[in-house]
Amino acid sequence: MDVETLRTFLDVVRRGNFAAVARDRNVDPSSVSRAVAALEAELGLRLFHRTTRRLAPTEAGLVYFRRVEPLVEELERARLGAADTESHPRGTLRIASPVSFAQLNLVPLLPDFAALYPDLALDLVLTDGAPDLVEERIDVALRLGPPPAAGLRAVPLARMDARVCASPAYLERAGRPERPGDLTRHAGLLLHLAGFRDVWRFRSPDGRVTEVEVPARLRTSNAVALKMCALGGMGVLLQARWIVGRELRAGTLVDLFPDFEVSATTYEDAGVWLAYPDRAYLPLKVRVFEDFLRRAFAAGPPWDAD
């Protein structure tokens, strides 16, 4: 049996079906099924229970999985270690990132990164979810919000500094709110994602906290779409500076409460994080990407930097 067949078997156990593994590998599901069937034939064991609705490992399959997984991981570490002796990264770097953040702050950096490392291919996965990095073979992910969960190494890249803003046209039509409580009479453009609320939390310079429930004119999970609506005069927006920094400097959006700290999240320690599986060996391709992003974000997320 070859190592690639074993990797396929491990991925099927983790993902729970042939179709998901086939999508990850950009192959036909039948080829994944054939690889597993060939492994079963070689071992003389039935590794999975198969029905029309589900695929589950047999007891023998689970035992085999537990014994083989660390061996394959060690072989992968050995392969990466040998490849890294060439002193420049090769292969494919699989990156996951939230959609809007990638559009503004990651994708514009990729041409420069690719020019630095011409032998490294990039596989960019855009999702506003939180994919399992091991199951989906993600080398490195950008995460927004609190520090990533245990089992991941987390590198802080930037604070999640949020501002409340609106376009000059909207303020001319609806009037400028003088205090946070006035927002109850304005049209809110709200981010519809886990961890975000309709209640905006304001902290004044003297430490007083005010919470304001903002009426929703529009809800969406895409931050860039919300910004476009705000620029079009549709309502009041609460967004991170990495979304609206350039527009605030250009005056196309106006910071309504520059003296307040503002948040709409259910967590306090929000930020931009680079995360990757917590393993003994960190591949060179991940190390160079981390170093590149640290430099690129030294002055803040690119969309917010001068």
C-alpha positions, 0 to 999 in steps of 0.5 A: 500500500502507498502513503497516499492511499493511507492518507485517503483512508484517514481523510474518509474517517475524518470527513465521514463520506467519500464526496467531501474527501473528493471535493477536497482533493478535486477528484471524482468520488468514485476514485476515493471509493476505489482507493478505500476498497483496494485498501480493504482488499489488501488488508482483508478487512472491512474498514467501513459500514456503508449504507445509502445514507451514511458511512461509518468506520467499523471497529477494525477501521477505528483500530487501524485509523488510530494506529496508522494516523500517527505513522502517516503524520510522522512520514509527512513531517519527515517529507516536509523536513527533507523538502525544507532543507532546500531552504525555499518552500515548495508544494502547495500552501492551503490558506483559509480566510473569511471572505470580506477580510480576504478581499480587502486585506489578504488577496492584494498581498498574494501577488507579492508573496507569490513573487517571493516564492515562485515554487509555492502554489497557493490554494485559497479557501474563502469561507465565513465559517471556521473550518476544521484545519486538520480535517480540511487539510488547511495549512494556515487560517486567518481568524477574526474574533477571540483567540482560536480554540485550544489545539491551534497555534495563534499568532496575533496580527491586529486588533479588532478596532471598530467604528460607527460610521455613515456617509455624508449623504445619509447624515444630511438626510437623517441628521447626525446622532449626537450621542450613542442613544440617538442610534435607536432612531437610525437605520442600522446596517447589521452584520449577521454572523455568529458572535455579533449582536444588534446591541452596540456597546459604547465605552466613553473616555471616562469608562462609562458603558452604554448599550444601544439596540440598533434597528435593522434596515439590512442584515447580511453576513458579508462586511463588504456588502454592508460597507457598499450600502453605507457608502450608498447612504442606506444607513449607519454601519459598525465595522472594523477599521480593516473594512472602513479605514480608507473610506474614513480617511477619504471622508466618504464615511464619517466616524460618528463617535471617534472618542468611544470604543465600540463593539457589537461582539459577544467577546472582548478580546477580538482581533485578527489571528493567524492560526495553524494546527499545533504540531511539533513541526512547522513547515517552511511554507507556513513559516515564510507565510507567517513572517510575510504577514507579520511584516505586512500587518506591522502597521495594521491591516493593509486596508486600514494602513496609510 
